[in-house]
Amino acid sequence: MLKTGDKIPEFRYDTPYRPQNSFYALAAAKPLCMVFLPNFGHPLTRHFIARYAEDYAQLREVELVCVVRSRPEVIAAHLPEGKLPFTLVCDAEGVLYRYFCIPTTKSRLKAYSMLTVKILNEAKKQGYQPPKDEKLFCPLTLVVGPEGKVLFCHYGQTLTDLPENCSAIRNFSRNVLNQARQDGLLSPAVPRFKGHGKLSALENPELAPEKQQHIREAMSLLYGEEEQEEEDGE
């Protein structure tokens, strides 16, 4: 099983629309939050993917990747390209699931949470019937940095033991990335607005401290807390 500090080797993955993509290239731009789910048609997968799509705009420091046990052509036939704002990795054969030792169980008593029961009961009302002797895959949540560095790893204890939405991903990933920088697993953050843009006025030494404070307060109202965080980091 994976743990923080491990390194995932380079591999190629398929999306519903692009075959043989580089995992390292995907992780090069910004850290990834990878969530491993059942097949794309499973009610639990549909539930969480819908939640992630709803508030995807909350993510800034990490990129979301959902891994599903489905064939690319099956998803592509029902989901137009561009419908989801995040990357969908298809692993119908379960190669990654086995490599990362994602646990399976047939015990609903162990794997079901109250949320699991609620989601499946709603699905049954719409005609869903779970297969007999279904093998249940508990979720895996990873935060992965450049060259496959594992910055965070959580093997779910139940079928719904994973981030509930992108707001939750954003909240915990900030702490993960800050800790990874302190541990030397991730390079220090580079200010996005250094020398130009909305923070450039604060770099003007001719501005009085009182006026700089007014600018900070105005930017905080306009752009939220992230602008203040960028300023503090600079």
Steps between C-alpha positions, in 0.01 A plus 500: 500500500616853424620742764614860508846542347466211254557557130256374239680392181411652166212332319264563210128540551190530282223756530168449322633719218883470499702176523850456642550822695806560722432496874813705574396764246162525671663553841761747372281811487358479853449232767219251439222388729419149376179329612447131416134404452299198376387477137349812343146363503502423872267726706782592740724607213223704340424666834855615571586597143187717491601664830853565371368653178269735692769687692811425293574874488605476866822322400809711436809337648429143385352337191229238547531157337231233540594139422217261405484132413339552159599474137567829318268426208209424733528838672567690177179365350290659774706797619599772249856629518527809718195413708715446809750770605753251640697202370335157492743206493365166375638182657250228414756224560578635848876522443540805725257361756711186539833685488391737777350209701155657525311269737185316396229335704168322457380603845243775471499528879864616494490707181166680529461834675175690555576705189562180301158366599332830413660521153427136415141518625437800275658312209281195563191718474618584148550133408857430609566144615841421653658181363491194724832428673620843390867567578514835673796735444562749778622837368858624497584871519848621404675832466789455256774748413744517206662173392245299694592611854226391740421797725187355659335157504173382652347154453129529570344281766152521347372553146442870567819571697631761255475879448135595469559784252765731357467740792612217729786416263612861501496522880705189576735535201622838622626343822649210305691729263626724780629197691659357184689827446625492857614140456676578172270278293374800304669817379408828674195677362568762231281813529267519198483880485864595564589826326171547316126477518288575805788500750732723299373813680625361830854476360516876444729639776355848449162394640442591863441205736144622569419495127651155460275376782196649325596312183533176693159543654342582163658195335385280787142612438525459123695176472461324835763360731721353226636844401606563860666156510689572179617831647614334824691238305676771300 
